[in-house]
Amino acid sequence: MAQFTRIEVFQKMKETGLVPLYYNADIEICKKVIKACYDGGARLFEFTSRGDFAHHVFTDLMHYTTKELPGMILGVGSVTDAAAASLYMLLGANFIVTPVLREDIAIVCNRRKVLWSPGCGSLTEIAKAEELGCEIVKLFPGDIYGPNFVKSALAPQPWTAIMPTGGVSPNEKNLSSWFQAGVTCVGMGSQLISHEIIKNQEYIVLTNQVKNTLAIIQKIRK
């Protein structure tokens, strides 16, 4: 069962502006990555479910996070159907992120009052997601649509909350383009948690990168 309500999760997304996302079949690596992000100030983390038996890794990661990282909101991404969403919610997922808009996932998440963020690529999909009770939509792939899409989408419906994933980098120029366009927060994977960091086990580098990214976001918002 989720430890955080959908409103608490959404508020934390608005507050911090950053959701790191990562997957590895090795639970020990996952623990080190989420701990590094936590030490850098991140309070949201998306475990991307992309491998066989990924739910086993998530279960261990949830136990670790609950015990060792108070206040960290752990959710699951790359969820493609209602059955998977239900499974992860039973394992404690605090939010569900999907690559596409699926009504079956909306129904099971709303039933448990768990935040869900569907991948949307048009104003019609965004409007449909909001009609289904979505608090924040995922713009995916972000590098295809870009900040101009966000700015244009918010013109007729400024109440919409958007989180781009893909095409987001931890530098001031890139982050400025997104936040000045009006995004609520950004999702960041390999641009933040690089293969080099994992390969060389440079977790202090990841901690500093998360810290710097959060500082840049706060600076842009002022």
C-alpha positions in Angstrom: 0.0 0.0 0.0 1.3 3.5 -0.9 2.7 5.5 2.0 2.0 8.8 0.3 -1.2 10.1 -1.1 -1.5 11.2 -4.8 -1.7 14.9 -3.6 1.4 14.5 -1.5 3.3 13.0 -4.4 2.1 15.8 -6.8 3.1 18.5 -4.3 6.5 17.0 -3.9 6.9 17.0 -7.7 6.0 20.7 -7.8 8.3 21.4 -4.9 11.4 19.7 -6.1 10.9 19.7 -9.9 12.9 16.5 -10.4 12.1 12.8 -10.7 15.3 10.7 -11.3 14.5 7.4 -13.1 16.6 4.2 -13.3 16.5 0.5 -13.7 19.0 -2.2 -13.0 18.5 -6.0 -12.4 21.1 -5.8 -9.6 19.4 -4.7 -6.4 22.7 -3.5 -4.8 23.3 -1.1 -7.6 19.7 0.1 -7.4 20.2 0.8 -3.7 23.4 2.7 -4.3 21.8 4.8 -7.0 18.7 5.7 -5.0 20.8 6.5 -1.9 23.1 8.8 -4.0 20.0 10.6 -5.3 18.5 10.9 -1.8 21.8 12.3 -0.5 21.7 14.8 -3.3 18.3 16.0 -2.2 15.9 14.1 -4.4 12.7 13.0 -2.7 11.1 11.2 -5.7 12.5 8.2 -7.6 11.0 6.3 -10.5 12.1 2.6 -10.8 11.6 1.8 -14.4 10.2 -1.7 -14.8 12.0 -2.9 -17.9 13.4 -6.4 -17.1 12.3 -9.9 -16.3 11.4 -10.2 -12.6 11.7 -6.5 -12.1 9.0 -6.6 -9.5 11.4 -8.7 -7.3 14.0 -6.0 -7.5 11.4 -3.3 -6.7 10.2 -5.2 -3.7 13.7 -5.3 -2.1 14.2 -1.6 -3.1 10.9 -0.6 -1.5 11.9 -2.4 1.8 15.3 -0.7 1.7 13.8 2.8 0.9 11.2 2.6 3.6 13.7 1.6 6.3 16.8 3.6 5.3 15.5 6.7 3.3 12.7 8.4 5.2 10.7 10.7 3.0 11.8 9.2 -0.3 8.8 8.6 -2.6 9.4 5.5 -4.7 7.3 4.8 -7.7 7.3 2.7 -10.8 7.6 3.7 -14.5 7.3 1.9 -17.8 4.1 0.3 -16.6 2.1 -0.9 -19.6 -1.1 -2.5 -18.3 -3.5 -2.5 -15.3 -2.3 -5.9 -14.0 1.3 -4.6 -13.7 0.1 -1.4 -12.1 -2.0 -3.3 -9.5 1.0 -5.6 -8.8 3.3 -2.7 -8.1 0.7 -0.9 -6.0 0.4 -4.0 -3.9 4.1 -3.9 -3.4 3.9 -0.3 -2.2 4.5 1.9 -5.3 3.6 5.5 -4.5 3.0 6.5 -8.1 2.7 4.9 -11.5 4.1 6.3 -14.7 3.2 4.9 -18.1 4.6 5.4 -21.6 1.1 5.8 -23.1 -2.4 6.8 -22.0 -4.4 3.7 -20.9 -7.8 4.0 -19.2 -7.4 0.6 -17.5 -4.4 1.9 -15.6 -6.3 5.1 -14.7 -9.1 3.0 -13.2 -7.0 0.8 -10.9 -4.8 3.7 -9.8 -7.8 6.0 -9.0 -9.4 3.1 -7.1 -6.4 3.1 -4.7 -5.9 6.9 -4.9 -2.4 6.5 -6.3 -1.0 9.1 -8.6 -0.6 8.0 -12.2 1.2 9.9 -14.9 0.5 8.7 -18.5 2.6 9.4 -21.5 0.8 11.9 -23.7 1.7 13.4 -27.1 -1.2 15.6 -28.0 -3.6 18.1 -26.5 -6.4 15.6 -27.0 -4.6 12.9 -25.0 -3.7 15.4 -22.3 -7.4 16.5 -22.0 -8.5 12.8 -21.9 -6.0 12.0 -19.2 -7.3 14.9 -17.1 -10.9 13.8 -17.6 -9.8 10.5 -16.1 -8.4 12.2 -13.0 -4.7 12.7 -13.9 -2.8 15.2 -11.8 0.3 15.4 -14.0 0.9 14.1 -17.5 4.2 12.8 -18.8 5.3 14.3 -22.1 7.1 11.5 -23.9 9.4 11.4 -25.7 10.3 14.9 -24.6 13.1 15.3 -27.1 10.6 14.9 -30.0 8.1 17.4 -28.7 10.3 19.9 -27.0 9.6 23.0 -24.8 7.6 24.7 -27.6 5.0 22.0 -27.3 4.6 22.7 -23.6 4.3 26.4 -24.1 1.7 25.9 -26.8 -0.3 23.3 -24.8 -0.5 25.5 -21.7 -1.8 28.5 -23.6 -5.4 27.1 -23.9 -5.3 25.1 -20.6 -2.9 26.7 -18.1 -4.1 24.3 -15.4 -2.3 21.4 -17.0 0.8 20.0 -15.2 3.4 18.5 -17.5 6.5 16.4 -16.7 8.7 15.8 -19.8 10.9 12.7 -19.9 13.6 12.2 -22.6 15.5 15.1 -23.9 16.1 16.6 -20.5 19.7 17.3 -19.4 21.1 18.4 -16.0 22.4 21.8 -17.3 21.0 25.3 -16.9 20.4 25.9 -20.6 18.3 22.8 -21.1 16.5 23.0 -17.8 15.7 26.7 -18.4 14.1 26.0 -21.7 11.7 23.5 -20.1 10.8 25.4 -16.9 10.4 28.7 -18.7 8.0 26.9 -21.0 6.0 26.0 -18.0 6.7 22.4 -17.0 5.9 21.4 -13.4 8.9 19.0 -13.1 11.2 16.9 -15.2 12.0 13.2 -15.4 15.6 12.4 -16.0 17.3 9.1 -16.6 20.6 8.4 -18.3 21.5 12.1 -18.7 21.6 12.2 -14.9 22.5 8.7 -14.0 25.0 8.0 -16.7 26.5 4.6 -17.7 29.9 6.0 -16.7 28.8 6.7 -13.1 27.5 3.1 -12.7 30.5 1.5 -14.4 33.0 3.4 -12.3 30.8 3.3 -9.2 31.1 7.1 -8.8 28.1 7.6 -6.7 29.4 10.7 -5.0 29.4 12.2 -8.5 25.7 11.3 -8.9 25.0 12.9 -5.5 26.6 16.1 -6.5 24.9 16.1 -9.9 21.5 15.7 -8.3 22.3 18.4 -5.8 23.4 20.8 -8.6 20.4 20.0 -10.8 18.0 20.8 -7.9 19.9 24.0 -7.3 19.6 25.0 -10.9 15.8 24.3 -10.9 15.3 26.4 -7.8 17.4 29.2 -9.4 15.3 29.1 -12.6 12.1 29.3 -10.7 13.0 32.4 -8.8 
